[in-house]
Amino acid sequence: MSYVPLERLIDKSHGSMFKLVMLASKRALELAEGSSKLVEAPQDTKITTLAMLEIAEDKVELGAPKAEAK
């Protein structure tokens, strides 16, 4: 079982737990829909854990907010 310490993740989201949760959930959804893994992990690794591993290894980053079209 993989464990990703919160200390390794919180800095990746600019100190915001909300942004971290949103980033991890978005990436987990992408993985569930068939996106390929960006890190090596055992086959039985849960999707949410895999998403957090990718964030911890800087494979997935928090993007800049999109400007709304008027």
Buried (B, 14 or more C-beta within 10 A) or exposed (E): EEEBEEEEBBEBBEEEEEBBEEBBEBBBEBBEEEEEBBBEBEEEBEBBBBBBBBBBBEEBEBEEEEEEEE
